Amino acid sequence: MTHGGSDAAPDVPAHDAVGCVCGVGGGGPSPVTGLAAHVPDGAGGIHAWWADGRGLTAEVVAELAATTLPPHERRRYDAVSDPLGRTEFVLARWVLRGALGRVLGLPPDRVPLAVDGAGRPWTAGEPDVDVNVAHTAGLVAVAVGTGLAPGTRVGVDIEAIRPVPRADVLARRLFSPAERALLDAARGPAEDAAWLDIWTRREAYVKALGTGVLTLADAPEQGVGHAWHPLRLPCGFTGGLVVVPPAGRAGPPPFPHPFPLSSDAQGALP
């Protein structure tokens, strides 16, 4: 099936990284959103959006949950005690269900969105659609691919730019020699951003395949068996979108990784 598409998801206004729009109720601002990437792919393509929940009031988040989430997702939302976690969860579903509703011609709460055993979202009965979500520090990113060749997988990851504890230990364990050489050429804040660029590409790849964070070391070099696209995000964040065609899915072994990280390295994961 070839689906229609647009750079804007329904009811998800696209804005720059500054400013906000009103009208979600509770007297507070609605989330600021923007288009992070648009990648043509065969008869369809992949869109990625970001939504910024920093500063949203609890009342606005609760109203988004009430108007967006079907009962089974509402139960997941209610089970999250951390306010920021609640915001990220409902924002991701707000953007994802809005985008899929437009593609499939359905109200957002009627979109056949499911979650597999690894927590990866997917759309039942839509083999040419693939989706992925990421969140960090109040920002979420959502990728929706439509009109894809069956078996094509999409992954997305974002991080707040910051120093990473034990970054050198993780780089030696997880990154390739070429990637470590890029880090050696960077200094100061640029080194933090470069490290997280590599991390988000690798994590987006394993999220596309659904193999888990402990398979990061097995992700191939950039461009090998997948396409990587940097995301346009608000200042202070970095991230990437990965598209893995069916032929590129023979890569990493299934979870768990045959050579587990040490407890120190696992504790330092972003």
C-alpha positions as CSV (number, residue, x, y, z in Angstrom):
1,M,0.0,0.0,0.0
2,T,1.3,3.5,-0.8
3,H,0.2,6.0,1.7
4,G,-0.1,9.7,1.5
5,G,2.1,11.9,3.6
6,S,3.1,15.4,4.6
7,D,5.8,17.2,6.5
8,A,3.3,18.0,9.2
9,A,1.5,15.4,11.3
10,P,-2.2,16.1,11.9
11,D,-2.8,18.4,14.8
12,V,1.0,18.6,15.4
13,P,2.0,22.1,14.4
14,A,5.5,22.5,13.0
15,H,7.4,25.4,14.6
16,D,10.9,26.6,15.1
17,A,12.8,25.7,18.2
18,V,11.7,29.0,19.8
19,G,8.2,30.2,20.7
20,C,5.2,28.1,21.5
21,V,1.5,27.9,20.6
22,C,-1.5,28.0,23.0
23,G,-4.7,26.1,23.0
24,V,-4.2,22.7,24.6
25,G,-6.2,23.8,27.7
26,G,-5.3,24.3,31.3
27,G,-4.0,27.7,30.4
28,G,-0.5,26.4,29.5
29,P,1.4,26.2,26.2
30,S,1.2,23.2,23.9
31,P,4.4,21.4,23.0
32,V,6.7,23.1,20.5
33,T,7.3,20.8,17.6
34,G,9.4,20.7,14.4
35,L,10.4,18.6,11.4
36,A,13.7,16.9,12.1
37,A,14.2,15.0,8.8
38,H,12.5,14.0,5.6
39,V,14.1,11.1,3.7
40,P,12.5,9.9,0.4
41,D,12.6,6.1,0.1
42,G,11.3,4.3,-3.0
43,A,7.5,4.9,-3.3
44,G,7.3,6.5,0.1
45,G,9.7,8.0,2.6
46,I,10.5,8.6,6.2
47,H,9.6,11.7,8.2
48,A,11.0,12.5,11.7
49,W,9.6,15.1,14.1
50,W,10.7,16.4,17.4
51,A,8.5,17.7,20.2
52,D,9.7,19.6,23.2
53,G,7.9,19.0,26.5
54,R,10.2,21.0,28.7
55,G,8.2,23.4,30.8
56,L,4.8,21.9,30.1
57,T,2.5,22.0,33.1
58,A,1.2,18.8,34.6
59,E,-2.3,19.9,33.6
60,V,-1.3,20.2,29.9
61,V,0.4,16.8,30.0
62,A,-2.7,15.2,31.6
63,E,-5.0,16.7,29.0
64,L,-2.8,15.4,26.2
65,A,-2.9,12.0,27.8
66,A,-6.7,12.1,28.1
67,T,-7.2,13.1,24.4
68,T,-4.5,11.0,22.8
69,L,-4.1,7.7,24.6
70,P,-6.3,4.6,24.2
71,P,-7.0,2.7,27.4
72,H,-4.0,0.3,27.3
73,E,-1.6,3.2,26.8
74,R,-3.3,5.2,29.4
75,R,-2.6,2.4,31.9
76,R,1.1,2.5,30.9
77,Y,1.1,6.3,31.4
78,D,-0.6,6.1,34.8
79,A,2.1,3.5,35.9
80,V,4.9,6.1,35.3
81,S,5.6,8.0,38.5
82,D,8.3,10.3,37.1
83,P,6.7,13.5,35.8
84,L,9.3,13.9,33.0
85,G,8.9,10.3,32.0
86,R,5.1,10.9,31.8
87,T,5.7,13.9,29.6
88,E,8.0,12.1,27.2
89,F,5.7,9.1,26.9
90,V,2.6,11.1,26.1
91,L,4.4,13.4,23.7
92,A,5.8,10.5,21.8
93,R,2.4,8.9,21.4
94,W,0.8,12.3,20.6
95,V,3.2,12.8,17.6
96,L,3.3,9.2,16.6
97,R,-0.5,8.6,16.6
98,G,-1.1,11.9,14.9
99,A,1.3,11.1,12.1
100,L,0.0,7.6,11.6
101,G,-3.6,8.7,11.8
102,R,-2.9,11.1,8.9
103,V,-1.2,8.3,6.9
104,L,-3.8,5.7,7.6
105,G,-6.9,7.9,7.5
106,L,-7.8,7.1,11.1
107,P,-8.4,9.0,14.3
108,P,-5.2,9.0,16.3
109,D,-6.7,6.9,19.1
110,R,-7.8,4.2,16.6
111,V,-4.4,3.7,15.0
112,P,-3.5,0.0,15.3
113,L,-0.3,0.7,17.2
114,A,1.3,-2.2,19.1
115,V,4.5,-2.8,21.0
116,D,6.7,-5.9,20.6
117,G,8.4,-7.9,23.3
118,A,11.4,-5.6,23.2
119,G,9.2,-2.5,23.6
120,R,9.5,-1.5,19.9
121,P,6.3,0.1,18.5
122,W,4.8,-1.2,15.2
123,T,1.6,-0.9,13.2
124,A,-0.5,-4.1,12.9
125,G,-1.5,-5.0,9.3
126,E,0.8,-2.4,7.7
127,P,3.9,-4.1,6.3
128,D,5.1,-1.0,4.4
129,V,5.0,1.2,7.5
130,D,7.7,1.3,10.2
131,V,8.0,3.6,13.2
132,N,10.5,4.4,16.0
133,V,10.7,6.8,18.9
134,A,13.3,8.3,21.2
135,H,13.3,10.6,24.2
136,T,15.8,12.4,26.4
137,A,15.7,15.3,28.9
138,G,12.1,16.3,27.9
139,L,12.6,16.1,24.1
140,V,11.1,13.3,22.0
141,A,11.7,12.3,18.4
142,V,9.4,10.2,16.3
143,A,10.2,8.6,12.9
144,V,7.5,7.3,10.6
145,G,8.3,5.5,7.4
146,T,5.6,4.8,4.8
147,G,5.5,3.1,1.4
148,L,8.6,1.2,2.4
149,A,9.8,-2.1,0.9
150,P,8.6,-4.8,3.3
151,G,11.2,-5.6,5.9
152,T,12.7,-2.1,5.9
153,R,13.4,-0.9,9.4
154,V,13.6,2.6,10.8
155,G,15.5,3.7,14.0
156,V,15.9,7.0,15.7
157,D,17.9,8.2,18.7
158,I,18.6,11.5,20.4
159,E,20.7,12.8,23.3
160,A,21.3,16.0,25.1
161,I,24.8,17.2,24.4
162,R,26.8,16.8,27.6
163,P,30.0,15.2,29.0
164,V,29.5,11.4,29.2
165,P,31.1,9.7,32.2
166,R,33.7,7.1,31.2
167,A,33.4,8.2,27.6
168,D,36.8,6.9,26.7
169,V,36.1,3.5,28.3
170,L,32.9,3.1,26.3
171,A,34.5,4.3,23.1
172,R,37.3,1.7,23.3
173,R,34.6,-1.0,24.0
174,L,31.9,0.1,21.5
175,F,33.3,2.3,18.8
176,S,35.3,1.4,15.7
177,P,39.0,2.5,15.2
178,A,37.7,5.0,12.6
179,E,35.2,6.4,15.0
180,R,37.8,6.7,17.7
181,A,40.0,8.6,15.3
182,L,37.3,11.1,14.8
183,L,37.0,11.6,18.6
184,D,40.8,12.1,18.8
185,A,40.5,14.9,16.3
186,A,37.9,16.7,18.4
187,R,38.4,18.7,21.6
188,G,36.3,20.3,24.3
189,P,32.5,20.6,23.7
190,A,33.0,19.4,20.1
191,E,34.3,16.1,21.5
192,D,31.2,15.6,23.5
193,A,29.0,16.3,20.5
194,A,31.1,14.0,18.3
195,W,30.9,11.2,20.9
196,L,27.1,11.5,21.1
197,D,26.8,11.7,17.3
198,I,28.5,8.3,17.1
199,W,26.5,6.9,20.0
200,T,23.1,8.0,18.5
201,R,23.9,6.5,15.1
202,R,24.8,3.2,16.7
203,E,21.8,3.2,19.0
204,A,19.4,4.2,16.2
205,Y,20.8,1.2,14.2
206,V,20.2,-1.3,16.9
207,K,16.8,0.2,17.7
208,A,15.9,-0.2,14.0
209,L,16.7,-3.9,14.3
210,G,15.3,-4.2,17.8
211,T,18.4,-6.1,19.1
212,G,19.0,-4.0,22.2
213,V,21.6,-1.6,23.5
214,L,24.1,-4.3,24.3
215,T,24.6,-5.0,20.6
216,L,25.9,-1.5,20.0
217,A,29.5,-2.8,19.4
218,D,28.2,-4.9,16.5
219,A,26.7,-2.0,14.6
220,P,28.5,-1.6,11.3
221,E,30.5,1.4,10.1
222,Q,28.4,4.4,9.0
223,G,26.7,3.7,5.7
224,V,27.4,-0.1,5.7
225,G,24.1,-1.9,5.3
226,H,22.2,1.2,6.3
227,A,21.7,4.9,5.6
228,W,22.2,7.5,8.4
229,H,20.7,11.0,8.4
230,P,21.4,13.6,11.1
231,L,18.4,15.2,12.7
232,R,17.6,18.9,12.9
233,L,16.9,19.4,16.6
234,P,16.7,22.3,19.1
235,C,20.0,23.7,20.3
236,G,21.7,21.4,22.9
237,F,20.6,18.1,21.4
238,T,21.9,15.8,18.7
239,G,20.5,12.7,17.1
240,G,20.2,10.6,14.0
241,L,17.8,8.6,11.8
242,V,18.8,5.2,10.5
243,V,17.1,3.3,7.6
244,V,18.0,-0.4,7.3
245,P,16.8,-2.1,4.1
246,P,15.8,-5.8,4.2
247,A,19.2,-6.8,2.8
248,G,21.0,-4.9,5.6
249,R,19.3,-6.8,8.5
250,A,21.8,-9.7,8.7
251,G,24.0,-7.6,10.9
252,P,24.3,-7.9,14.7
253,P,23.6,-11.1,16.6
254,P,20.4,-11.3,18.6
255,F,20.3,-10.0,22.2
256,P,22.1,-10.6,24.5
257,H,25.5,-9.6,23.3
258,P,27.9,-12.6,23.5
259,F,30.5,-10.4,25.2
260,P,28.6,-8.4,27.8
261,L,29.8,-5.0,29.0
262,S,31.5,-4.9,32.4
263,S,29.3,-3.6,35.2
264,D,31.3,-0.3,35.2
265,A,30.7,0.2,31.5
266,Q,27.0,-0.7,31.8
267,G,26.6,1.8,34.6
268,A,28.2,4.5,32.4
269,L,25.8,4.0,29.4
270,P,23.9,7.3,28.5
